[in-house]
Amino acid sequence: DKVFTTQDIPSLMEQLHEIQQSGVMDGDKLKSIAQAFRKIMSVENNPPVHEVLNSGALPYLINMLSLTDKPLVQFEAAWALTNIASTDQTAAIVDAGAIPALVQLLTSASADVREQSAWCLGNIAGDSTALRDVVLAANAMQPLILNIIKPESTSLFSNCVWALSNFCRGKPQPAISQVESAIPAIVDILRGDNEDAKVDALWALSYISDGGEEHIDAVLQCNVAPLLVEILGEESRMLTPALRTVGNIVTGNDKQTQAMLDADLLHKMQFLLNHERRLIKKEACWVLSNIAAGTEKQIGSVLGRYGCMAHVAEMAEHATWEVRKEAIWVVSNVATGGNKFHVQSVVECGAIDSLC
């Protein structure tokens, strides 16, 4: 394979001008040119994206996306754009008007073209919330979900789920109307056995649930609570995003918190509080503090879980500061929102010392 460098750019641009002037869209030539630009920008360190952009190649690459009868050209052009989108020049692609064409390619007859377009759009959405909103406004979500529901390959599926997580990520959050259609697909992924996809799907769910009650309702309506609780019971890469999602849900109203309790969330708390990772302990205490900010019955359910409050009291006094702080919130919320029996329980397990 020929190694292409920036020295080849003038010759490649000359060929593009010749094709444009002839009016004959030679598929083989265009594929070779797009591939050359892709390879020029595929170097690991400091890819020469500025040189490619300054050459004026970008509009040509974007125009190649619309050559429906030449999927190999579309694939190479989308790949070249993906290389640009993975640098700090992502906005250049958006400003040049590539988004509508990339969204269109999510329904291409070629699975390779669909996958490459999803990868490119995922990079663009992951760059900033402003660019994410441009992608969502171009209605990219629905065709992306179709590729997740009926994937042609494991690779296409994984790339689309990763892109989906970037579509949902970042603050300010997307409007719930822009992302709620993804939730049933996310739940289906969680019922599957592809762990990489499940991790990305859980992060997407954590982003969606990190909002107001409307966001939390949209998540709970898809009956995800039992699936989340099941994940919390064992060590895996899914644990952190699942726990974050549960934490977001219990920041909601009492009814939303109760949905997690009804799914037997408290049964998993001892495992989480005993976890060797500090972040897991901290977030487990954050979950408990939000439950303890609920109804008297909900406070009672925390205290009624054998050993749970004693463990929290011990952490409130002796754990590292970031864990202690969350554990102290549990104690404080029980003491301020509970009845006299609840307060007595807290006193008896020695938790008041942590507040002094």
Secondary structure, DSSP 8 states (H G I E B T S, - for coil): -----GGGHHHHHHHHHHHHHHT---HHHHHHHHHHHHHHTT-SSS--HHHHHHTTHHHHHHHHTT-TT-HHHHHHHHHHHHHHHTTTTHHHHHHTT-HHHHHHGGG-S-HHHHHHHHHHHHHHHHH-HHHHHHHHHTT-HHHHHHHHHS-SSHHHHHHHHHHHHHHH-SSS---HHHHGGGHHHHHHHHTSS-HHHHHHHHHHHHHHHSS-HHHHHHHHTTT-HHHHHHHTTS-STTHHHHHHHHHHHTTS-HHHHHHHHHTTGGGGHHHHHT-SSHHHHHHHHHHHHHHTTS-HHHHHHHHHSTTHHHHHHHHHHHS-HHHHHHHHHHHHHHHHHS-HHHHHHHHHTT-GGGG-
